[in-house]
Amino acid sequence: MKVFSPEDVPEQMGSSYPAQFKPIAEQRRKRKVGDFGGLNNFGVNLVTLPPGAGSALRHWHSLQDELVTIISGELVLITDAGEQIMTPGMFAAFPAGNPDGHQLVNKSDNDAVYIEVGDRTEGDEVDYPDDDLLRRMHEGEGRFVNKQGEPY
């Protein structure tokens, strides 16, 4: 199937974070449109954040590039540089290996929708600079550990 509607794609809610880290993204609604369309080399997600929700904990990837673009609403991008408002049509790029963590938060009174694109580089690991959390590879699988390397 080459053409489809976002409504054709199952919606997933929340995150795979360990329980104590779930609240920031528990209301996040994600449609994996790239997977639905059969893409293998990179992921494309259509994400809706209701008021108060975050995209994820602030994070950065070791090997994966990411790009987001705002479709509707207003989001606040949080990085080491502080906060920047993003509105429809704006893009933000996050090159792999740059330790300046990023996070999108909806501080408005309305839903915000964005598209996120990321490659699927094998062995990618994730650091969460504001939290005692890392995603590390173990026997070919990503798993969450604390900063001492102990699994959650």
PEZI-V799962 format. One record per residue. N is the residue number from 1. RES is the residue in one letter. SS is DSSP state (hx for helix, st for strand, lp for the rest). D_CENTER is the distance of its C-alpha to the mean C-alpha in Angstrom with 2 decimals. Layout:
# PEZI-V799962
n->{N,N}
res->{RES,RES}
ss->{SS,SS}
d_center->{D_CENTER,D_CENTER}
This chain:
# PEZI-V799962
n->{1,2,3,4,5,6,7,8,9,10,11,12,13,14,15,16,17,18,19,20,21,22,23,24,25,26,27,28,29,30,31,32,33,34,35,36,37,38,39,40,41,42,43,44,45,46,47,48,49,50,51,52,53,54,55,56,57,58,59,60,61,62,63,64,65,66,67,68,69,70,71,72,73,74,75,76,77,78,79,80,81,82,83,84,85,86,87,88,89,90,91,92,93,94,95,96,97,98,99,100,101,102,103,104,105,106,107,108,109,110,111,112,113,114,115,116,117,118,119,120,121,122,123,124,125,126,127,128,129,130,131,132,133,134,135,136,137,138,139,140,141,142,143,144,145,146,147,148,149,150,151,152}
res->{M,K,V,F,S,P,E,D,V,P,E,Q,M,G,S,S,Y,P,A,Q,F,K,P,I,A,E,Q,R,R,K,R,K,V,G,D,F,G,G,L,N,N,F,G,V,N,L,V,T,L,P,P,G,A,G,S,A,L,R,H,W,H,S,L,Q,D,E,L,V,T,I,I,S,G,E,L,V,L,I,T,D,A,G,E,Q,I,M,T,P,G,M,F,A,A,F,P,A,G,N,P,D,G,H,Q,L,V,N,K,S,D,N,D,A,V,Y,I,E,V,G,D,R,T,E,G,D,E,V,D,Y,P,D,D,D,L,L,R,R,M,H,E,G,E,G,R,F,V,N,K,Q,G,E,P,Y}
ss->{lp,lp,lp,lp,lp,hx,hx,hx,lp,lp,st,st,st,lp,lp,lp,lp,lp,hx,hx,hx,hx,hx,hx,hx,lp,lp,lp,st,st,st,lp,hx,hx,hx,hx,lp,lp,lp,lp,lp,st,st,st,st,st,st,st,st,lp,lp,lp,lp,st,lp,lp,lp,lp,st,st,st,lp,lp,lp,lp,st,st,st,st,st,st,st,lp,st,st,st,st,st,st,lp,lp,st,st,st,st,st,st,lp,lp,lp,st,st,st,st,lp,lp,lp,lp,lp,lp,lp,st,st,st,st,lp,lp,lp,lp,lp,lp,st,st,st,st,st,st,st,st,lp,lp,lp,lp,lp,lp,st,st,st,lp,lp,lp,lp,st,st,st,st,st,st,lp,lp,st,st,st,st,st,lp,lp,lp,lp,lp,st,lp}
d_center->{25.64,24.70,24.40,22.72,21.51,18.05,20.10,21.16,17.74,17.26,14.81,12.87,12.45,10.94,9.33,11.28,11.73,15.45,17.19,17.59,13.89,12.99,14.27,11.53,9.32,12.45,13.00,9.71,11.03,9.51,11.98,11.69,14.17,14.35,15.32,17.67,19.22,19.90,17.82,17.85,17.05,13.60,10.93,10.60,8.93,10.54,8.80,11.27,11.16,14.71,16.50,15.53,12.06,8.95,5.29,5.37,8.34,9.10,8.64,9.80,10.53,14.22,14.58,11.62,11.52,8.68,9.83,9.10,12.14,13.21,15.39,16.87,17.07,16.19,13.22,13.65,11.85,12.68,13.66,16.86,18.77,18.12,16.88,16.93,17.02,15.39,17.32,17.69,18.17,16.52,14.22,12.38,12.29,11.11,13.73,13.69,15.73,15.56,15.43,14.48,11.31,9.03,7.62,8.27,10.95,13.36,16.75,18.75,20.88,19.37,16.39,14.02,12.59,10.47,9.83,7.14,9.11,9.06,12.25,13.29,15.41,17.20,17.22,13.88,13.50,11.09,12.65,11.98,14.83,15.45,15.62,17.78,15.08,14.47,13.33,16.45,18.16,21.25,23.57,21.06,18.42,15.37,16.14,15.37,18.19,19.34,20.31,23.70,22.35,23.30,21.26,20.04}
